[in-house]
Amino acid sequence: MLKLRLSMGGTKKRPVYKIVVADSRFSRDGRFIEKLGFFNPLIPKDKKERVGLEAERIKYWLGQGAQPTTRVARILGENQIMPMPQKGNNPQKAVPKKDRKKEDKSETSKDGGKTSEAPKEEKKAEAPKEEKKEEAPKEEKKAEAPKEEKKEEAPKEEKKVEAPKEEKK
């Protein structure tokens, strides 16, 4: 599959990218078919020198079925070569992982379509927890019983040890 993507160049801490057409199986900075432009993220957005594109060749490769990556699609959208891609919606990104599960449960109860799926998942999640709770007390009882037996055996051994000492005297 052909991709329009960025190929990294430049030096340490000073990246410069080439916009290239490459097979998706090739490495990021590896072999490519054709260079279509450049992108310099260090230059301010309002300057013309930030992005250079060969519009005719880009349109040709898009017509041949090459798929742009998200970043390249944004660059092409800003330069009116293709329609601007929709913004990604990831509201979970800013929420700490601990709080994500709590919000998911509250959202599923609010949404009508998801509520039928959510209770099934919750029931499955609750069932193993209950089984674990039941098993845990059994294990504790088993664990307590041998301790008591060991306590009873331990004093008997002490008595046996004391008895021979008395005979020696």
GROMACS elastic network, one bead per residue, 0.5 to 0.9 nm:
[ bonds ]
;  ai    aj funct       b0    kb
    1    22     6  0.84398   500
    1    23     6  0.57039   500
    1    24     6  0.56846   500
    1    25     6  0.78951   500
    1    65     6  0.83015   500
    1    66     6  0.71348   500
    1    67     6  0.80406   500
    2    21     6  0.66435   500
    2    22     6  0.56801   500
    2    24     6  0.58937   500
    2    25     6  0.89481   500
    2    61     6  0.86590   500
    2    64     6  0.87900   500
    2    65     6  0.71021   500
    2    67     6  0.63727   500
    2    68     6  0.86793   500
    3    20     6  0.80322   500
    3    21     6  0.56099   500
    3    22     6  0.54727   500
    3    23     6  0.60818   500
    3    24     6  0.58851   500
    3    65     6  0.86449   500
    3    66     6  0.50485   500
    3    68     6  0.55566   500
    3    69     6  0.69793   500
    4    19     6  0.67896   500
    4    20     6  0.56598   500
    4    22     6  0.66357   500
    4    23     6  0.88918   500
    4    36     6  0.86979   500
    4    58     6  0.84291   500
    4    61     6  0.82924   500
    4    62     6  0.84637   500
    4    66     6  0.63154   500
    4    67     6  0.59193   500
    4    69     6  0.62729   500
    4    72     6  0.68557   500
    4    73     6  0.85092   500
    5    18     6  0.81657   500
    5    19     6  0.56318   500
    5    20     6  0.56355   500
    5    21     6  0.65610   500
    5    22     6  0.74314   500
    5    28     6  0.82329   500
    5    67     6  0.86431   500
    5    68     6  0.61484   500
    5    69     6  0.56520   500
    5    70     6  0.86640   500
    5    71     6  0.78502   500
    5    72     6  0.59797   500
    5    73     6  0.89189   500
    6    17     6  0.56990   500
    6    18     6  0.55474   500
    6    20     6  0.62742   500
    6    21     6  0.88349   500
    6    28     6  0.75070   500
    6    29     6  0.83335   500
    6    38     6  0.82950   500
    6    39     6  0.82048   500
    6    69     6  0.82896   500
    6    71     6  0.81071   500
    6    72     6  0.70054   500
    7    16     6  0.84659   500
    7    17     6  0.53260   500
    7    18     6  0.50354   500
    7    19     6  0.63114   500
    7    20     6  0.67468   500
    7    28     6  0.57173   500
    7    30     6  0.79887   500
    7    32     6  0.89794   500
    8    15     6  0.67109   500
    8    16     6  0.60774   500
    8    18     6  0.64933   500
    8    19     6  0.89931   500
    8    28     6  0.74533   500
    8    29     6  0.60224   500
    9    14     6  0.86620   500
    9    15     6  0.59566   500
    9    16     6  0.50826   500
    9    17     6  0.55914   500
    9    18     6  0.73414   500
    9    29     6  0.79314   500
   10    13     6  0.83607   500
   10    14     6  0.58627   500
   10    16     6  0.50564   500
   10    17     6  0.77042   500
   11    14     6  0.52554   500
   11    15     6  0.62332   500
   11    16     6  0.82024   500
   12    15     6  0.71133   500
   14    41     6  0.88571   500
   14    42     6  0.74198   500
   15    40     6  0.71028   500
   15    41     6  0.73262   500
   15    42     6  0.76861   500
   16    38     6  0.74925   500
   16    39     6  0.62036   500
   16    41     6  0.69876   500
   16    42     6  0.81466   500
   17    37     6  0.86290   500
   17    38     6  0.55861   500
   17    39     6  0.50405   500
   17    40     6  0.62477   500
   17    41     6  0.82559   500
   18    35     6  0.67580   500
   18    36     6  0.74787   500
   18    37     6  0.58024   500
   18    39     6  0.62161   500
   18    40     6  0.87384   500
   19    34     6  0.87927   500
   19    35     6  0.60660   500
   19    36     6  0.53969   500
   19    38     6  0.52888   500
   19    39     6  0.70884   500
   19    52     6  0.89970   500
   19    53     6  0.80497   500
   19    72     6  0.75735   500
   20    32     6  0.65034   500
   20    33     6  0.72225   500
   20    34     6  0.56756   500
   20    36     6  0.53369   500
   20    37     6  0.70662   500
   20    38     6  0.85199   500
   21    32     6  0.59492   500
   21    33     6  0.54690   500
   21    34     6  0.54057   500
   21    35     6  0.65802   500
   21    36     6  0.72421   500
   21    58     6  0.87797   500
   21    61     6  0.77390   500
   21    66     6  0.75858   500
   21    68     6  0.88974   500
   22    25     6  0.82838   500
   22    26     6  0.70050   500
   22    27     6  0.89754   500
   22    28     6  0.87863   500
   22    30     6  0.87005   500
   22    31     6  0.69977   500
   22    33     6  0.53713   500
   22    34     6  0.73997   500
   22    66     6  0.87911   500
   23    26     6  0.56845   500
   23    27     6  0.88005   500
   23    31     6  0.82797   500
   23    32     6  0.69856   500
   23    33     6  0.77745   500
   24    27     6  0.77767   500
   24    28     6  0.87054   500
   26    29     6  0.82742   500
   26    30     6  0.61277   500
   26    31     6  0.63412   500
   26    32     6  0.77358   500
   27    31     6  0.72202   500
   28    31     6  0.83055   500
   29    32     6  0.82721   500
   32    35     6  0.75738   500
   35    38     6  0.82743   500
   35    54     6  0.88952   500
   36    52     6  0.84639   500
   36    53     6  0.60502   500
   36    54     6  0.54842   500
   36    55     6  0.81028   500
   36    57     6  0.67530   500
   36    58     6  0.65592   500
   37    51     6  0.74575   500
   37    52     6  0.51384   500
   37    54     6  0.59871   500
   37    55     6  0.89037   500
   38    50     6  0.80654   500
   38    51     6  0.57736   500
   38    52     6  0.52083   500
   38    53     6  0.66507   500
   39    49     6  0.85202   500
   39    50     6  0.58291   500
   39    52     6  0.66087   500
   39    53     6  0.86577   500
   39    75     6  0.86249   500
   40    43     6  0.60647   500
   40    49     6  0.78558   500
   40    50     6  0.50373   500
   40    51     6  0.64585   500
   41    44     6  0.75238   500
   41    45     6  0.81110   500
   41    50     6  0.66984   500
   41    51     6  0.85870   500
   42    45     6  0.88403   500
   42    50     6  0.78152   500
   43    46     6  0.84806   500
   43    47     6  0.69917   500
   43    49     6  0.74350   500
   43    50     6  0.54601   500
   44    47     6  0.58511   500
   44    49     6  0.89830   500
   44    50     6  0.70234   500
   45    48     6  0.80390   500
   45    50     6  0.67006   500
   45    51     6  0.89644   500
   46    49     6  0.89683   500
   46    50     6  0.80742   500
   47    50     6  0.58812   500
   47    51     6  0.84671   500
   48    51     6  0.64526   500
   48    52     6  0.78444   500
   49    52     6  0.67904   500
   51    75     6  0.80896   500
   51    79     6  0.89181   500
   53    56     6  0.89103   500
   53    57     6  0.88086   500
   53    58     6  0.79063   500
   53    76     6  0.85495   500
   53    79     6  0.87243   500
   54    57     6  0.56615   500
   54    58     6  0.62636   500
   54    59     6  0.88128   500
   55    58     6  0.51129   500
   55    59     6  0.61684   500
   55    60     6  0.85844   500
   55    76     6  0.89815   500
   55    81     6  0.67007   500
   56    59     6  0.52440   500
   56    60     6  0.62255   500
   56    61     6  0.88398   500
   57    61     6  0.62614   500
   57    62     6  0.85896   500
   58    61     6  0.52354   500
   58    62     6  0.61464   500
   58    63     6  0.85350   500
   58    76     6  0.89905   500
   58    81     6  0.81167   500
   59    62     6  0.50584   500
   59    63     6  0.61060   500
   59    64     6  0.86571   500
   59    81     6  0.74822   500
   59    82     6  0.84199   500
   60    63     6  0.50737   500
   60    64     6  0.63530   500
   60    65     6  0.89942   500
   61    65     6  0.65203   500
   61    66     6  0.56188   500
   61    67     6  0.86602   500
   62    65     6  0.52455   500
   62    67     6  0.67860   500
   62    68     6  0.80989   500
   63    66     6  0.73110   500
   67    73     6  0.87676   500
   68    71     6  0.79257   500
   68    72     6  0.57209   500
   68    73     6  0.54550   500
   68    76     6  0.88919   500
   69    72     6  0.52858   500
   69    73     6  0.59520   500
   69    74     6  0.86054   500
   70    73     6  0.50654   500
   70    74     6  0.62864   500
   70    75     6  0.87919   500
   70    85     6  0.78785   500
   71    74     6  0.51582   500
   71    75     6  0.63935   500
   71    76     6  0.87361   500
   72    76     6  0.60952   500
   72    77     6  0.84173   500
   73    76     6  0.50846   500
   73    77     6  0.59645   500
   73    78     6  0.85824   500
   73    82     6  0.76684   500
   73    83     6  0.83529   500
   73    84     6  0.70723   500
   73    85     6  0.65491   500
   74    78     6  0.61451   500
   74    79     6  0.86728   500
   74    83     6  0.88257   500
   74    84     6  0.61571   500
   74    85     6  0.63681   500
   75    78     6  0.52099   500
   75    79     6  0.64687   500
   75    80     6  0.88368   500
   75    81     6  0.88977   500
   75    84     6  0.85401   500
   76    79     6  0.51413   500
   76    80     6  0.62389   500
   76    81     6  0.52791   500
   76    82     6  0.58736   500
   76    83     6  0.78681   500
   76    84     6  0.74524   500
   77    80     6  0.50351   500
   77    81     6  0.60315   500
   77    82     6  0.52381   500
   77    83     6  0.52490   500
   77    85     6  0.69145   500
   78    81     6  0.78666   500
   78    82     6  0.85151   500
   78    83     6  0.85434   500
   78    84     6  0.67683   500
   79    82     6  0.78979   500
   80    83     6  0.66720   500
   80    84     6  0.76850   500
   81    84     6  0.88684   500
   82    85     6  0.86547   500
   84    87     6  0.89018   500
   85    88     6  0.88404   500
   86    89     6  0.89893   500
   89    92     6  0.88480   500
   90    93     6  0.57586   500
   90    94     6  0.84124   500
   91    94     6  0.65757   500
   91    95     6  0.75573   500
   92    95     6  0.52669   500
   92    96     6  0.80528   500
   92    97     6  0.84767   500
   92   100     6  0.68306   500
   93    96     6  0.78363   500
   93    97     6  0.89005   500
   95    98     6  0.82667   500
   95    99     6  0.65514   500
   95   100     6  0.63123   500
   96    99     6  0.55324   500
   96   100     6  0.64413   500
   97   100     6  0.51284   500
   97   101     6  0.73542   500
   98   101     6  0.65927   500
   98   102     6  0.76720   500
   99   102     6  0.53094   500
   99   103     6  0.63558   500
   99   104     6  0.87389   500
  100   103     6  0.52273   500
  100   104     6  0.61386   500
  100   105     6  0.88092   500
  101   104     6  0.50618   500
  101   105     6  0.64139   500
  101   106     6  0.88193   500
  102   105     6  0.54226   500
  102   106     6  0.65074   500
  102   107     6  0.87879   500
  103   106     6  0.50903   500
  103   107     6  0.60125   500
  103   108     6  0.85323   500
  104   107     6  0.51273   500
  104   108     6  0.61095   500
  104   109     6  0.86948   500
  105   108     6  0.52689   500
  105   109     6  0.64364   500
  105   110     6  0.88874   500
  105   118     6  0.77574   500
  106   109     6  0.53316   500
  106   110     6  0.65216   500
  106   111     6  0.89569   500
  107   110     6  0.50861   500
  107   111     6  0.61951   500
  107   114     6  0.86763   500
  107   115     6  0.89480   500
  108   111     6  0.51827   500
  108   112     6  0.76093   500
  108   113     6  0.82773   500
  108   114     6  0.54747   500
  108   115     6  0.53315   500
  108   116     6  0.88571   500
  108   117     6  0.86009   500
  108   118     6  0.64040   500
  108   119     6  0.89494   500
  109   112     6  0.73098   500
  109   114     6  0.76142   500
  109   115     6  0.55807   500
  109   118     6  0.79542   500
  109   119     6  0.89529   500
  110   114     6  0.85137   500
  110   115     6  0.76966   500
  111   114     6  0.56820   500
  111   115     6  0.63135   500
  112   115     6  0.55709   500
  112   116     6  0.77378   500
  113   116     6  0.65052   500
  113   117     6  0.78987   500
  114   117     6  0.54141   500
  114   118     6  0.61306   500
  114   119     6  0.89881   500
  115   118     6  0.50334   500
  115   119     6  0.64059   500
  115   120     6  0.88385   500
  116   119     6  0.61106   500
  116   120     6  0.70666   500
  117   120     6  0.55386   500
  117   121     6  0.65519   500
  117   122     6  0.88855   500
  118   121     6  0.51474   500
  118   122     6  0.61419   500
  118   123     6  0.86164   500
  119   123     6  0.59734   500
  119   124     6  0.84760   500
  120   123     6  0.51559   500
  120   124     6  0.62490   500
  120   125     6  0.85452   500
  121   124     6  0.51370   500
  121   125     6  0.60848   500
  121   126     6  0.85707   500
  122   126     6  0.59556   500
  122   127     6  0.85038   500
  123   126     6  0.50375   500
  123   127     6  0.60350   500
  124   127     6  0.53441   500
  124   128     6  0.70229   500
  125   128     6  0.61431   500
  125   129     6  0.69252   500
  126   129     6  0.52066   500
  126   130     6  0.63768   500
  126   131     6  0.88746   500
  127   130     6  0.52896   500
  127   131     6  0.64509   500
  127   132     6  0.87852   500
  128   131     6  0.50716   500
  128   132     6  0.61899   500
  128   133     6  0.86390   500
  129   132     6  0.51101   500
  129   133     6  0.62623   500
  129   134     6  0.87732   500
  130   133     6  0.50092   500
  130   134     6  0.62908   500
  130   135     6  0.86664   500
  131   134     6  0.51130   500
  131   135     6  0.61903   500
  131   136     6  0.85858   500
  132   135     6  0.50793   500
  132   136     6  0.60519   500
  133   136     6  0.52262   500
  133   137     6  0.69318   500
  134   137     6  0.59415   500
  134   138     6  0.68843   500
  135   138     6  0.52791   500
  135   139     6  0.63096   500
  135   140     6  0.87348   500
  136   139     6  0.51752   500
  136   140     6  0.62678   500
  136   141     6  0.87742   500
  137   141     6  0.61620   500
  137   142     6  0.85574   500
  138   141     6  0.51185   500
  138   142     6  0.61976   500
  138   143     6  0.84379   500
  139   142     6  0.50138   500
  139   143     6  0.59108   500
  139   144     6  0.84873   500
  140   144     6  0.60068   500
  140   145     6  0.85754   500
  141   144     6  0.50543   500
  141   145     6  0.61761   500
  141   146     6  0.89875   500
  142   145     6  0.52817   500
  142   146     6  0.67691   500
  142   147     6  0.89081   500
  143   146     6  0.58862   500
  143   147     6  0.66633   500
  144   147     6  0.52002   500
  144   148     6  0.64598   500
  144   149     6  0.89206   500
  145   148     6  0.53100   500
  145   149     6  0.64833   500
  145   150     6  0.87663   500
  146   149     6  0.50160   500
  146   150     6  0.60790   500
  146   151     6  0.85403   500
  147   150     6  0.50756   500
  147   151     6  0.61953   500
  147   152     6  0.87327   500
  148   151     6  0.50313   500
  148   152     6  0.63490   500
  148   153     6  0.87176   500
  149   152     6  0.51148   500
  149   153     6  0.62249   500
  149   154     6  0.85707   500
  150   153     6  0.50295   500
  150   154     6  0.59746   500
  150   155     6  0.89302   500
  151   154     6  0.51728   500
  151   155     6  0.68032   500
  152   155     6  0.58747   500
  152   156     6  0.68458   500
  153   156     6  0.52471   500
  153   157     6  0.64457   500
  153   158     6  0.88543   500
  154   157     6  0.52873   500
  154   158     6  0.64526   500
  154   159     6  0.89017   500
  155   159     6  0.62879   500
  155   160     6  0.87203   500
  156   159     6  0.51088   500
  156   160     6  0.63380   500
  156   161     6  0.86899   500
  157   160     6  0.50637   500
  157   161     6  0.62152   500
  157   162     6  0.86405   500
  158   161     6  0.50337   500
  158   162     6  0.61659   500
  158   163     6  0.86430   500
  159   162     6  0.50428   500
  159   163     6  0.61103   500
  160   163     6  0.51926   500
  160   164     6  0.68278   500
  161   164     6  0.59310   500
  161   165     6  0.68253   500
  162   165     6  0.52633   500
  162   166     6  0.65805   500
  163   166     6  0.53168   500
  163   167     6  0.66196   500
  164   167     6  0.50601   500
  164   168     6  0.64088   500
  164   169     6  0.89729   500
  165   168     6  0.53184   500
  165   169     6  0.67153   500
  166   169     6  0.54072   500
